[in-house]
Amino acid sequence: MQLLDDPSDEVYMHVSKNLLKQGEVIIPELEKVWEKSLNAILQERIENLIQEIQYSSTQDQLKEWKETGAVDVLKAAYIVAKYQYPDLKYTTIQESFAQLKQDAWLEINTNLTALEKTRILNHIIFQVHEFSGNSSNFFAPQNSYINHVFETKKGNPITLGIIYIALAQELGIPIYGVSMPRNFILAYVDEQSIHDPYEKDILFYINPYNNGKVLGEREIEYFLKQQKIESKKSYFSPCSNVEIIKKLILNLIYSYEKLGYPDKVSDMKNLFNIIN
């Protein structure tokens, strides 16, 4: 670290390469050096190094999530959020989620019908905890960062859907994401049909962006017709957690393209390629 302000580019490249290998554990030491230094060049180099270490860590965590089964969709949404909020701790997300889970758990029981369970989830998420769609600023990137959604109670169809799916599955309710063009909805699958959740019969659909409104196939067909989109089986079928996170990242790419942030667009495309 003493060599970070060396005027030789060759020395700096060698030093930074070795520091990058240390990963996030080296960040507190770099921050101490930054605080004690009055050298503007050294401070800038440290800032760039910290940013690169944090981004590299986000990439590694997302890759590990996919390679270990892509089970927890909420965890993946947190990893994506760490790109913009590198100091974010998963415990912060877990604490917010635990309040939702506790409230829903007290109301849910196995004797309820699928519709009754859905009504309870809707009541807890959209009335008790007051989550809603951010219609006034729909394309803002913050709508795609799960920590911001927990803080403001405003999100887009995907982040609201992720919270809904995570809550349902924690309570043993078979609700999965459905990736559609220009939309994202949920499917309540029939627990009595075949074992594979992605091939089961669908009891009904749920729109997380419209306070959990229950939909049938006819409404989805009408939406596709309105949008002039050719109907496909995949638009009616549950998708994997990987597909959900891909859609979340694509949303961020689109948001940053609209805002004119090419560096962030490039970073998001790298994250997309990791799990694609």
C-alpha positions in Angstrom: 0.0 0.0 0.0 3.0 2.3 0.5 3.7 1.9 -3.2 0.3 3.0 -4.4 1.4 6.6 -5.1 4.5 5.4 -6.9 4.9 7.6 -10.1 5.8 4.5 -12.1 2.7 3.0 -13.9 4.4 -0.4 -13.9 4.8 -0.4 -10.2 1.3 0.8 -9.6 -0.2 -1.9 -11.9 1.8 -4.6 -10.1 0.8 -3.3 -6.6 -2.9 -2.8 -7.5 -3.1 -6.3 -9.1 -1.8 -7.9 -5.8 -4.2 -5.8 -3.7 -7.2 -6.8 -5.9 -6.4 -10.5 -5.2 -7.0 -9.8 -1.5 -10.7 -9.1 -2.1 -13.0 -7.2 0.3 -10.9 -8.0 3.4 -8.3 -5.4 2.3 -10.9 -2.5 2.0 -10.7 -1.3 5.6 -6.9 -1.0 5.4 -7.2 0.9 2.1 -9.8 3.3 3.7 -7.3 4.0 6.6 -4.6 4.9 4.1 -7.1 7.1 2.2 -8.1 9.0 5.4 -4.5 9.7 6.4 -3.3 10.8 3.0 -3.4 14.3 1.5 -2.2 13.0 -1.8 -5.0 13.5 -4.4 -3.5 10.9 -6.8 -3.2 8.3 -4.0 -6.8 9.0 -2.9 -8.1 8.6 -6.4 -6.2 5.4 -6.9 -7.5 4.0 -3.7 -11.1 5.0 -4.6 -10.8 3.2 -7.9 -9.3 0.1 -6.3 -12.1 -0.1 -3.7 -14.7 0.2 -6.4 -13.0 -2.5 -8.5 -12.7 -4.8 -5.5 -16.4 -4.4 -4.6 -17.6 -4.9 -8.2 -15.4 -8.0 -8.5 -16.9 -9.3 -5.3 -20.4 -8.8 -6.6 -19.5 -10.7 -9.8 -18.1 -13.6 -7.7 -21.1 -13.8 -5.4 -23.5 -13.8 -8.3 -21.6 -16.5 -10.0 -21.5 -18.6 -6.8 -25.2 -18.1 -6.3 -25.9 -19.6 -9.8 -23.4 -22.4 -9.5 -24.8 -23.5 -6.1 -28.3 -24.0 -7.4 -29.8 -20.4 -7.6 -32.1 -21.3 -4.7 -32.7 -18.0 -2.8 -34.0 -15.4 -5.2 -34.0 -12.7 -2.5 -30.3 -13.3 -1.9 -29.6 -12.8 -5.6 -31.5 -9.6 -5.6 -29.4 -8.5 -2.7 -26.2 -9.3 -4.5 -27.4 -7.2 -7.5 -28.2 -4.3 -5.1 -24.6 -4.5 -3.7 -23.4 -3.1 -7.1 -25.0 0.2 -6.2 -24.8 -0.1 -2.4 -21.5 -1.9 -1.8 -21.7 -1.5 2.0 -25.1 -3.1 2.1 -25.4 -6.1 4.5 -27.7 -9.1 3.9 -28.8 -8.9 7.5 -30.5 -5.6 6.7 -32.6 -7.3 4.0 -33.3 -10.3 6.2 -34.5 -8.1 9.1 -37.0 -6.3 6.8 -38.1 -9.6 5.3 -38.5 -11.3 8.8 -41.2 -8.7 9.8 -43.2 -9.6 6.6 -42.7 -13.4 7.3 -43.8 -13.1 10.9 -47.0 -11.3 10.1 -47.9 -13.7 7.3 -47.0 -16.8 9.3 -49.4 -15.8 12.0 -52.3 -15.8 9.5 -51.5 -18.7 7.2 -52.5 -22.3 7.9 -52.7 -25.5 5.9 -56.5 -25.6 5.9 -56.8 -22.5 3.8 -57.5 -22.7 0.0 -55.0 -21.3 -2.5 -57.1 -18.2 -3.0 -57.5 -17.7 0.7 -53.7 -17.9 1.2 -53.2 -15.4 -1.7 -55.6 -13.0 -0.1 -53.7 -13.1 3.2 -50.3 -12.6 1.4 -51.9 -9.6 -0.5 -53.2 -8.2 2.8 -49.8 -8.5 4.6 -47.7 -7.2 1.7 -49.9 -4.5 0.2 -52.0 -3.3 3.1 -50.2 -4.0 6.4 -46.7 -3.3 5.0 -48.0 -0.9 2.3 -45.8 -2.0 -0.6 -46.9 -0.6 -4.0 -45.8 0.0 -7.5 -43.8 3.1 -8.2 -45.9 4.4 -11.1 -44.8 8.0 -10.8 -41.1 7.0 -11.5 -41.4 3.6 -13.1 -38.1 3.4 -14.9 -35.9 4.7 -12.0 -33.1 2.2 -11.3 -33.8 2.4 -7.6 -37.0 0.4 -8.3 -34.8 -2.6 -9.2 -32.7 -2.5 -6.0 -34.3 -4.6 -3.3 -33.0 -2.7 -0.3 -34.4 0.6 -1.7 -37.8 -1.2 -2.2 -37.8 -2.3 1.4 -37.0 1.2 2.6 -39.4 3.1 0.4 -42.1 0.4 0.0 -42.1 1.3 -3.8 -40.9 -1.0 -6.5 -41.4 -2.4 -10.0 -43.2 -5.7 -11.0 -39.9 -7.7 -10.6 -38.8 -6.5 -7.2 -42.3 -6.6 -5.8 -42.6 -10.1 -7.4 -39.3 -11.2 -5.8 -40.5 -10.2 -2.3 -43.8 -12.0 -2.9 -42.2 -15.2 -4.2 -39.6 -15.3 -1.3 -42.4 -14.8 1.3 -44.7 -17.4 -0.3 -41.9 -20.0 -0.6 -40.7 -19.4 3.0 -44.3 -20.3 4.0 -44.4 -23.4 1.8 -46.8 -21.8 -0.8 -46.0 -22.8 -4.4 -45.8 -19.4 -6.1 -43.3 -18.8 -8.9 -42.3 -16.1 -11.2 -43.6 -15.8 -14.8 -41.4 -13.8 -17.2 -43.4 -12.0 -19.8 -42.3 -9.3 -22.3 -42.9 -5.8 -20.7 -44.3 -7.4 -17.5 -43.7 -9.8 -14.7 -46.4 -11.8 -12.9 -46.6 -14.8 -10.6 -48.2 -18.2 -10.9 -49.8 -20.2 -8.1 -49.2 -23.8 -9.2 -51.2 -26.9 -8.3 -49.4 -28.8 -5.6 -51.3 -32.0 -6.5 -49.9 -32.2 -10.1 -46.5 -33.5 -11.2 -43.4 -33.1 -9.1 -41.5 -30.5 -11.2 -42.9 -27.1 -10.3 -42.0 -25.7 -13.7 -44.3 -28.2 -15.4 -47.2 -28.2 -13.0 -50.7 -27.0 -13.8 -51.4 -23.4 -13.0 -54.3 -22.6 -10.6 -54.2 -18.9 -11.3 -51.9 -15.9 -11.8 -51.1 -13.0 -9.5 -50.1 -9.4 -10.5 -47.7 -8.1 -7.9 -47.7 -4.6 -9.4 -51.5 -4.3 -9.0 -51.7 -5.2 -5.3 -51.7 -9.0 -6.0 -54.8 -9.0 -8.3 -55.7 -12.5 -9.3 -55.6 -13.2 -13.1 -56.6 -16.0 -15.4 -55.1 -17.0 -18.8 -57.7 -14.8 -20.6 -56.3 -11.7 -19.0 -52.7 -12.6 -20.0 -53.8 -13.3 -23.6 -55.6 -9.9 -23.6 -52.4 -8.2 -22.4 -50.3 -9.8 -25.0 -52.8 -8.9 -27.7 -52.8 -5.3 -26.5 -49.0 -5.2 -26.7 -49.1 -6.9 -30.1 -46.9 -9.7 -28.7 -47.2 -13.2 -30.2 -48.4 -15.6 -27.5 -45.9 -18.3 -26.4 -46.1 -21.1 -23.8 -43.3 -19.6 -21.7 -45.4 -16.4 -21.1 -47.8 -18.6 -19.2 -45.3 -20.9 -17.4 -43.2 -20.5 -14.2 -39.6 -19.5 -14.9 -36.5 -20.2 -12.9 -34.8 -17.9 -10.3 -32.0 -17.4 -12.8 -34.5 -16.0 -15.4 -36.0 -13.7 -12.7 -32.6 -12.2 -11.9 -31.7 -11.9 -15.6 -34.9 -9.9 -16.0 -34.0 -7.8 -13.0 -30.6 -7.0 -14.5 -32.1 -6.3 -18.0 -34.4 -3.7 -16.2 -31.3 -2.0 -14.8 -29.6 -2.0 -18.2 -32.7 -0.3 -19.7 -32.9 2.2 -16.8 -29.2 3.2 -17.1 -29.4 3.5 -20.9 -32.4 5.9 -20.5 -30.4 8.0 -18.0 -27.2 7.9 -20.1 -24.8 6.0 -17.9 -22.7 3.9 -20.3 -20.3 2.7 -17.6 -23.2 1.3 -15.5 -24.8 -0.2 -18.6 -21.5 -2.0 -19.3 -21.2 -3.2 -15.7 -24.7 -4.6 -15.7 -24.2 -6.3 -19.0 -21.2 -8.1 -17.4 -23.4 -9.2 -14.5 -26.0 -10.4 -17.0 -23.4 -12.5 -18.9 -22.3 -14.1 -15.7 -25.7 -15.8 -15.1 -26.8 -16.1 -18.7 
